Amino acid sequence: MHLWPRVKIKNPRGEKIEAMVDQTEFTSTVDDLEMDFLTLLEESFAVEQPTRGDIVTGVVLTVDSMGLLVDLGMKRDGVVSRNDLEKLGDDVDFHVGDEIPVMIVRTEDREGNMIVSISQAKQNEDWLKAEEMMNNEDIYDSEVADANRGGLIVPFGNLRGFIPASHVVELPRGLSEDERKDHLARMVGQPISVKVIEVNRRRRRLVLSQREAQREIRDASKDALLAELVEGETRQGVVSGLRDFGAFVDLGGADGLIHISELAWHRVKHPRELLKVGDKIDVYILRLDQDGRRIGLSLKRLQPNPWSQVDEMYHVGQVVEGVISRVTQFGAFVSLDPGIEALLHASQISDPPPEDPSLMLHEGMVLNARIISIESHRQRLGLSIRDVADSGVMLDGGFDAEDADDIDADDVVADDIDADDGDTNDVDADDTDGAADAETTEAEAEIEAGENAPDAVESGVVETVAEEEPIAE
C-alpha cells in the first residue's frame, strides 16, 4: 500500500492548505538538502582559517578618521586602526582600491571584527630583510636617530636597530661615562653605514655594527689600492697609529706598515720618537704582498744612506768620538756621525774582556775609540778602546799605550758580532729590503695593516664598554 503523507503548504494567496506528497519525492528532497549542507560544511573547513601572525594581502574598501577597512577575501573584512596608521609616519597615504599587505593581529575582537596591522606587516618585511642582509653580509646605510649610554639607535625600515658602543668606530677609547655619552649624543643625525650582526625576532633584537661595515669598506679600498700601488714609488699618507713594532700610515682607504727598522737609518726605540698620530708624511712603497694583502712602507729609504759616506769620513786607525747608544752582554753600540752605529765588542774594551760590560759602560756615555775595521757595504764598523789612553773609560787593569802596536785590525774583525746576534739595525744592506718583513712577536700576531690600524693606540688598552640591551621597536 503506497502512503501519501499529508503536509501543510501555502497557496499563492497565502492560504494554508493540506496536500498529499509523494513519500519517495519527499525523502529525496531531504537527502539532497542534507548533502548540500555537508558539502558546504566540508568546503568551509577546506578553506584555511586565518591565524594570528599571518601575512595576507587585501584591498582597501574605505578610508576614514577611524582607520581603514580592508577586504581580505574572507567572510569578514579586516580593520586597521588609526593608531596603527600613525606608526607608519605622515608621508604614508592610502586610497580605496589600494592593495596592501597586512598582518592578522586578532581574528576577532569583542565586536566580532578582525583586527589587522599594516605596520606589523611592514616590520615583518624588515625582519626578513635584516636576516637576508646578515646572511649576505651586506652594508646598510642609515642615520643615527638616538643615543644612550650603551650605544646608538638607528632606524632600519620600520624597526630600530642598536649599535653597541664597542662597535662605534668614531668613539675614542679611554673616555669616562659622561664623555662617552656626550660623544655619542653628538653623532645623532649623522649618516652611518652598518652591518647586521644579530637578528632575534622573538626577543625583538636587531644588533648592528659600524666597525664591521668599516672593515669591509676598508678591505675593498685596500684591494683597489693594492692594484694601484707600485713598489718603489713615493706616496703621501697620514700616520694612523703607533705600536712598539712600527707605525701605521693611512694611504687613502688602506693602511701600510712602517716597521721600526725602516723608520730611520739610526736605531729607534719607539716610533713616537719620530712620529705622532695625524702627521702627514711621504713614504716609500717598500713591498706589496697581494696574497697577504699587506703593504710594507719605509721612511728611511727617502733619506740619504749614511753608510754611503762612511768611506769618505773614516779610515782604519782613526780615533773618533761617539756616544754609547746601548750596552749588551757582548759589548756596546756607539753612535757616530752621520747617524750610524759602530760596534765596540767586549774583547776590545779591556784585556781580559769584562764579564759584564754594563759595569764599565752605560748608555749616553761619551768616549773616544779607535776604528779597527770598516765594512761599509755590510754596514759595519768596529771600534776599540784598548789602545786609546784618553778613551774616557776607567779600566780595572789599567792600559799601556805602547801595546797599541800589538793590535792587529784583522784579528779584531774576526771578533765582530753579526747583527743577527744582537741588533736589527746592523743587518746586511741586502737584508734591509726585508726589514718590513721582520717577524717580531707582535708582528706575527696577524698584524695586518688596515684591519688593526683603527684599533692601534699607544697604550694598547681596550676599555670595556657597557652595552645596553638593544630593543627593536
PLY file of the C-alpha trace (Angstrom):
ply
format ascii 1.0
element vertex 473
property float x
property float y
property float z
element edge 472
property int vertex1
property int vertex2
end_header
0.00 0.00 0.00
1.53 3.33 -1.02
1.49 6.02 1.68
0.98 9.64 0.81
1.93 11.82 3.75
-0.08 14.95 4.34
1.88 18.23 4.56
0.78 21.79 5.14
1.74 24.31 2.48
0.66 27.80 1.41
-1.11 28.52 -1.84
-0.26 31.55 -3.97
-2.81 33.62 -1.96
-1.03 32.74 1.30
-3.73 30.35 2.49
-2.60 27.28 4.39
-3.78 24.07 2.77
-3.00 20.43 3.21
-1.67 18.36 0.35
-0.62 14.85 -0.30
3.14 14.49 -1.09
4.74 11.53 -2.68
6.85 9.85 0.05
9.59 8.97 -2.43
9.99 12.55 -3.66
9.89 13.89 -0.09
12.66 11.58 1.06
14.81 12.50 -1.96
14.43 16.22 -1.28
15.53 15.82 2.35
18.55 13.79 1.32
19.56 16.46 -1.18
19.33 19.14 1.48
21.50 17.13 3.84
24.09 16.56 1.10
24.20 20.26 0.26
24.74 21.14 3.94
27.57 18.60 4.31
29.21 19.86 1.16
29.09 23.43 2.37
30.45 22.35 5.77
33.33 20.48 4.20
34.08 23.38 1.92
34.14 25.74 4.88
36.63 23.50 6.67
38.68 23.21 3.50
39.22 26.98 3.47
42.24 27.70 5.68
41.23 29.91 8.56
43.44 32.93 9.26
45.52 32.82 12.43
47.34 35.46 14.43
50.59 36.48 12.75
49.56 35.53 9.20
50.54 37.97 6.44
47.77 38.40 3.86
47.10 40.81 1.02
43.91 42.83 0.99
42.20 45.66 -0.88
41.29 48.95 0.82
37.49 49.34 0.94
37.12 52.51 2.96
39.34 55.22 4.44
38.04 57.36 7.31
39.16 59.04 10.53
38.98 55.72 12.39
41.36 53.91 10.03
40.93 51.51 7.13
38.54 48.71 6.20
40.31 46.05 4.13
38.77 43.29 2.02
40.77 40.15 2.76
38.71 37.83 0.56
37.23 36.21 3.67
33.84 36.24 5.33
34.97 39.20 7.39
36.84 42.33 6.43
39.94 43.48 8.28
40.06 46.64 10.36
43.20 48.80 10.52
43.16 51.24 13.45
44.18 54.89 13.20
46.89 54.25 15.80
48.47 51.65 13.51
48.48 54.11 10.60
50.21 56.77 12.71
53.14 54.40 13.28
53.83 54.49 9.54
54.51 58.24 9.56
52.86 61.22 7.91
54.23 60.52 4.43
52.16 57.34 4.00
48.78 57.73 2.29
46.17 55.11 1.32
43.30 55.20 -1.17
40.31 53.00 -1.89
41.35 50.15 -4.16
44.99 50.02 -2.97
46.43 46.52 -2.48
48.30 46.30 0.81
49.90 43.55 2.92
48.55 43.27 6.48
49.26 41.06 9.48
46.42 39.35 11.37
46.64 40.73 14.91
43.33 39.36 16.28
40.99 37.05 14.42
38.03 38.51 16.30
37.59 41.29 18.82
34.63 41.85 21.18
32.60 43.32 18.37
33.37 40.47 16.00
35.86 42.45 13.87
39.13 41.02 12.53
41.96 43.35 13.59
44.87 43.66 11.15
48.05 45.78 11.11
49.93 47.37 8.24
52.87 48.49 10.40
53.50 44.99 11.73
53.30 43.56 8.23
55.98 46.04 7.14
58.07 45.18 10.20
57.90 41.55 9.19
59.32 42.52 5.81
62.09 44.40 7.61
62.91 41.38 9.77
63.19 39.27 6.62
65.36 41.93 5.01
67.59 42.11 8.11
68.06 38.33 8.11
68.90 38.38 4.41
71.41 41.23 4.85
73.06 39.45 7.77
73.41 36.22 5.76
74.77 38.11 2.73
76.95 40.40 4.90
75.55 43.43 3.09
76.08 47.03 4.25
73.07 49.15 5.25
73.15 52.96 5.09
71.04 54.85 7.61
71.14 57.78 10.01
71.66 57.91 13.76
68.27 58.58 15.38
69.15 58.47 19.07
71.88 57.63 21.56
72.13 56.25 25.09
74.95 55.32 27.42
75.33 51.92 25.72
75.40 52.93 22.06
73.41 54.31 19.14
69.86 53.78 17.86
69.49 53.52 14.08
66.22 53.15 12.09
66.06 50.00 9.97
62.91 50.41 7.93
60.11 50.22 10.50
62.44 48.66 13.08
65.01 50.25 15.37
68.46 48.71 15.40
71.06 49.09 18.14
74.80 49.72 17.69
76.78 48.87 20.87
79.39 51.45 21.81
82.13 48.88 21.22
81.05 48.72 17.56
81.16 52.51 17.00
84.30 53.41 15.05
84.44 57.12 15.87
84.26 56.54 19.63
87.69 57.23 21.22
89.00 54.82 23.83
89.53 55.75 27.46
86.58 58.13 27.80
84.64 58.46 31.04
80.96 57.51 31.01
79.84 61.14 30.75
82.33 61.86 27.97
81.19 58.78 26.11
77.53 59.79 26.39
78.33 63.29 25.12
80.33 61.93 22.21
77.56 59.51 21.21
74.93 62.24 21.52
76.88 64.40 19.04
76.54 61.62 16.45
72.73 61.89 16.36
71.59 62.96 12.90
74.80 61.87 11.19
74.74 59.33 8.32
76.18 55.94 9.18
76.97 52.66 7.40
76.42 49.44 9.36
76.27 45.68 9.02
73.64 43.44 10.65
75.35 41.12 13.14
72.35 39.74 15.11
68.65 39.20 14.35
66.34 37.75 17.00
62.65 38.21 16.28
61.46 36.50 19.42
63.41 38.91 21.63
63.00 41.71 19.09
66.78 42.24 18.97
68.37 43.84 15.94
72.08 44.49 16.55
74.19 46.45 14.06
77.92 47.20 13.78
79.64 50.21 12.27
83.05 48.64 12.88
82.25 45.59 10.74
80.95 47.80 7.94
84.06 49.98 8.03
86.29 46.91 7.96
84.58 45.67 4.79
84.76 49.12 3.21
88.47 49.34 4.04
89.07 45.85 2.65
87.51 46.88 -0.64
89.58 50.07 -0.63
92.72 48.10 0.13
92.15 45.75 -2.81
91.77 48.74 -5.11
94.84 50.43 -3.61
96.98 47.29 -3.89
96.14 47.11 -7.58
97.14 50.74 -7.96
100.38 50.90 -5.95
103.80 50.16 -7.42
106.85 49.10 -5.43
109.49 51.82 -5.36
107.14 54.77 -5.72
106.55 57.51 -3.13
103.12 58.20 -1.67
101.79 60.68 0.89
99.88 59.38 3.88
98.74 60.17 7.39
100.06 58.40 10.49
97.06 56.50 11.87
98.61 54.51 14.71
101.81 53.79 16.63
102.91 50.45 18.03
106.13 49.16 19.55
107.00 47.40 16.29
106.27 50.28 13.91
103.83 52.88 12.60
100.65 52.53 10.53
100.11 55.04 7.74
96.77 55.63 6.02
97.40 55.87 2.30
93.83 56.83 1.49
91.47 53.93 2.14
94.02 51.42 3.40
96.91 51.34 5.86
100.51 50.34 5.33
103.08 49.45 7.98
106.45 51.12 8.50
108.45 48.60 10.50
110.54 50.20 13.24
113.72 49.21 11.38
112.51 51.22 8.37
111.86 54.45 10.26
115.44 55.74 10.19
118.99 54.62 9.48
119.87 55.02 13.14
118.37 52.98 15.94
114.84 53.96 17.02
113.49 52.67 20.32
109.86 53.59 19.65
108.11 55.23 16.67
106.91 58.07 18.92
110.49 59.40 18.84
109.94 60.43 15.22
106.19 60.42 14.56
102.85 61.17 16.11
99.33 60.23 15.08
97.99 62.66 12.50
101.36 63.54 10.92
101.32 63.87 7.13
104.41 62.16 5.72
105.85 60.88 2.45
106.57 57.15 2.45
108.41 54.76 0.16
106.45 51.73 -1.09
108.86 49.01 0.01
106.90 45.82 -0.58
103.42 44.73 -1.71
102.01 41.40 -0.61
98.98 40.72 -2.79
98.21 37.36 -1.17
98.57 38.58 2.40
97.07 41.94 1.44
99.85 43.80 3.26
101.65 47.00 2.35
105.23 47.44 3.58
106.44 51.03 3.78
109.73 52.76 4.54
110.67 56.20 5.77
114.43 55.82 5.78
114.59 54.90 2.08
113.66 58.51 1.32
116.65 59.71 3.37
120.34 59.56 2.34
122.05 56.36 3.47
124.70 57.50 5.96
126.77 54.39 5.25
127.45 55.73 1.76
129.54 58.49 3.37
131.50 56.29 5.79
134.43 55.53 3.46
134.94 59.24 2.85
134.64 60.25 6.52
136.54 57.47 8.30
139.59 55.23 7.96
141.07 52.38 10.00
143.21 53.63 12.89
141.32 56.91 13.23
140.25 57.93 16.76
136.68 59.17 16.85
134.30 60.46 19.49
130.94 58.76 19.92
128.05 58.24 22.30
127.08 54.84 23.62
123.54 54.13 22.41
123.10 50.79 24.18
125.04 48.22 26.14
124.71 44.47 25.62
126.29 41.35 27.09
128.77 41.16 24.18
129.72 44.83 24.12
128.23 48.19 23.27
126.92 50.09 20.25
128.30 53.58 19.69
126.55 56.28 17.69
128.78 58.14 15.24
128.24 60.81 12.62
126.48 60.89 10.21
123.93 58.72 12.02
125.48 55.24 12.09
126.12 52.75 14.88
129.52 51.10 15.37
130.22 48.02 17.48
132.54 48.12 20.46
132.99 44.42 21.17
133.67 43.28 24.74
137.06 41.93 23.64
138.03 45.48 22.59
137.05 47.09 25.90
139.76 45.60 28.09
142.08 42.63 28.44
140.76 40.35 29.77
137.25 41.26 28.44
134.77 42.30 31.13
132.17 39.70 32.06
129.54 42.43 32.25
130.22 45.48 30.03
127.44 47.40 31.78
129.66 47.70 34.84
132.09 49.85 32.83
129.86 51.41 30.19
126.42 52.97 30.23
124.01 54.46 27.72
124.73 58.12 26.94
128.44 57.89 27.86
130.75 59.89 25.58
134.01 58.15 24.72
136.92 58.16 22.30
137.58 54.97 20.34
139.82 53.81 17.55
138.37 52.44 14.33
139.74 48.95 13.73
137.53 47.79 10.83
135.26 49.30 8.21
132.82 47.33 6.06
130.51 49.97 4.67
128.96 47.59 2.14
127.83 45.42 5.08
127.01 48.47 7.22
129.54 47.51 9.89
132.23 49.44 11.69
134.36 48.04 14.52
135.81 50.08 17.41
138.34 49.51 20.17
139.30 51.43 23.31
142.07 49.09 24.44
144.75 51.24 22.81
143.17 54.64 23.47
144.71 56.24 26.55
142.14 59.04 26.77
139.13 56.91 25.88
137.19 58.24 28.84
136.65 54.75 30.26
138.21 53.67 33.56
139.74 50.24 33.02
140.20 47.97 36.04
143.53 46.54 34.95
144.99 49.74 33.53
146.31 50.12 29.97
149.66 50.65 28.36
149.54 52.77 25.19
152.74 51.10 23.96
150.77 47.91 23.43
148.90 49.62 20.62
151.39 48.26 18.04
150.45 44.72 19.05
146.84 45.14 17.92
146.05 43.64 14.54
142.88 45.02 12.96
142.31 41.75 11.10
142.32 39.85 14.38
139.67 42.17 15.77
137.37 41.86 12.78
137.06 38.16 13.46
135.58 39.03 16.83
132.87 41.23 15.37
129.35 40.14 16.06
126.83 39.67 13.28
123.72 41.80 13.51
121.70 38.63 13.87
123.32 38.16 17.29
122.10 41.42 18.66
120.79 44.26 16.54
118.28 44.59 13.74
119.96 47.79 12.52
123.32 46.06 11.78
121.95 43.83 9.04
123.36 43.48 5.56
122.28 46.07 3.05
120.63 43.33 1.04
118.75 42.14 4.09
117.25 45.55 4.81
114.81 45.01 1.97
113.14 42.54 4.26
113.03 44.89 7.22
109.32 45.32 6.81
109.20 41.53 6.94
110.87 41.45 10.35
108.63 38.97 12.02
108.66 40.14 15.59
106.45 38.57 18.19
103.90 41.34 17.80
104.06 41.41 14.02
103.47 37.65 13.87
100.21 38.07 15.74
98.36 38.61 12.47
99.31 42.26 12.25
97.61 43.27 9.07
97.76 46.90 8.12
94.20 48.08 7.56
92.41 45.72 9.94
94.35 46.59 13.04
95.07 50.22 12.27
91.77 51.64 13.58
92.49 49.91 16.88
96.18 51.00 17.01
96.70 53.01 20.16
99.93 53.65 22.01
98.69 52.35 25.31
97.18 49.24 23.83
94.49 49.39 26.49
90.99 48.50 25.37
88.19 49.76 27.55
85.25 47.50 28.25
82.18 49.48 27.22
78.86 48.85 28.87
76.23 47.92 26.32
72.55 48.41 26.76
70.10 45.72 25.81
69.17 46.53 22.18
65.42 46.86 21.69
63.88 46.81 18.24
60.55 48.58 18.41
0 1
1 2
2 3
3 4
4 5
5 6
6 7
7 8
8 9
9 10
10 11
11 12
12 13
13 14
14 15
15 16
16 17
17 18
18 19
19 20
20 21
21 22
22 23
23 24
24 25
25 26
26 27
27 28
28 29
29 30
30 31
31 32
32 33
33 34
34 35
35 36
36 37
37 38
38 39
39 40
40 41
41 42
42 43
43 44
44 45
45 46
46 47
47 48
48 49
49 50
50 51
51 52
52 53
53 54
54 55
55 56
56 57
57 58
58 59
59 60
60 61
61 62
62 63
63 64
64 65
65 66
66 67
67 68
68 69
69 70
70 71
71 72
72 73
73 74
74 75
75 76
76 77
77 78
78 79
79 80
80 81
81 82
82 83
83 84
84 85
85 86
86 87
87 88
88 89
89 90
90 91
91 92
92 93
93 94
94 95
95 96
96 97
97 98
98 99
99 100
100 101
101 102
102 103
103 104
104 105
105 106
106 107
107 108
108 109
109 110
110 111
111 112
112 113
113 114
114 115
115 116
116 117
117 118
118 119
119 120
120 121
121 122
122 123
123 124
124 125
125 126
126 127
127 128
128 129
129 130
130 131
131 132
132 133
133 134
134 135
135 136
136 137
137 138
138 139
139 140
140 141
141 142
142 143
143 144
144 145
145 146
146 147
147 148
148 149
149 150
150 151
151 152
152 153
153 154
154 155
155 156
156 157
157 158
158 159
159 160
160 161
161 162
162 163
163 164
164 165
165 166
166 167
167 168
168 169
169 170
170 171
171 172
172 173
173 174
174 175
175 176
176 177
177 178
178 179
179 180
180 181
181 182
182 183
183 184
184 185
185 186
186 187
187 188
188 189
189 190
190 191
191 192
192 193
193 194
194 195
195 196
196 197
197 198
198 199
199 200
200 201
201 202
202 203
203 204
204 205
205 206
206 207
207 208
208 209
209 210
210 211
211 212
212 213
213 214
214 215
215 216
216 217
217 218
218 219
219 220
220 221
221 222
222 223
223 224
224 225
225 226
226 227
227 228
228 229
229 230
230 231
231 232
232 233
233 234
234 235
235 236
236 237
237 238
238 239
239 240
240 241
241 242
242 243
243 244
244 245
245 246
246 247
247 248
248 249
249 250
250 251
251 252
252 253
253 254
254 255
255 256
256 257
257 258
258 259
259 260
260 261
261 262
262 263
263 264
264 265
265 266
266 267
267 268
268 269
269 270
270 271
271 272
272 273
273 274
274 275
275 276
276 277
277 278
278 279
279 280
280 281
281 282
282 283
283 284
284 285
285 286
286 287
287 288
288 289
289 290
290 291
291 292
292 293
293 294
294 295
295 296
296 297
297 298
298 299
299 300
300 301
301 302
302 303
303 304
304 305
305 306
306 307
307 308
308 309
309 310
310 311
311 312
312 313
313 314
314 315
315 316
316 317
317 318
318 319
319 320
320 321
321 322
322 323
323 324
324 325
325 326
326 327
327 328
328 329
329 330
330 331
331 332
332 333
333 334
334 335
335 336
336 337
337 338
338 339
339 340
340 341
341 342
342 343
343 344
344 345
345 346
346 347
347 348
348 349
349 350
350 351
351 352
352 353
353 354
354 355
355 356
356 357
357 358
358 359
359 360
360 361
361 362
362 363
363 364
364 365
365 366
366 367
367 368
368 369
369 370
370 371
371 372
372 373
373 374
374 375
375 376
376 377
377 378
378 379
379 380
380 381
381 382
382 383
383 384
384 385
385 386
386 387
387 388
388 389
389 390
390 391
391 392
392 393
393 394
394 395
395 396
396 397
397 398
398 399
399 400
400 401
401 402
402 403
403 404
404 405
405 406
406 407
407 408
408 409
409 410
410 411
411 412
412 413
413 414
414 415
415 416
416 417
417 418
418 419
419 420
420 421
421 422
422 423
423 424
424 425
425 426
426 427
427 428
428 429
429 430
430 431
431 432
432 433
433 434
434 435
435 436
436 437
437 438
438 439
439 440
440 441
441 442
442 443
443 444
444 445
445 446
446 447
447 448
448 449
449 450
450 451
451 452
452 453
453 454
454 455
455 456
456 457
457 458
458 459
459 460
460 461
461 462
462 463
463 464
464 465
465 466
466 467
467 468
468 469
469 470
470 471
471 472
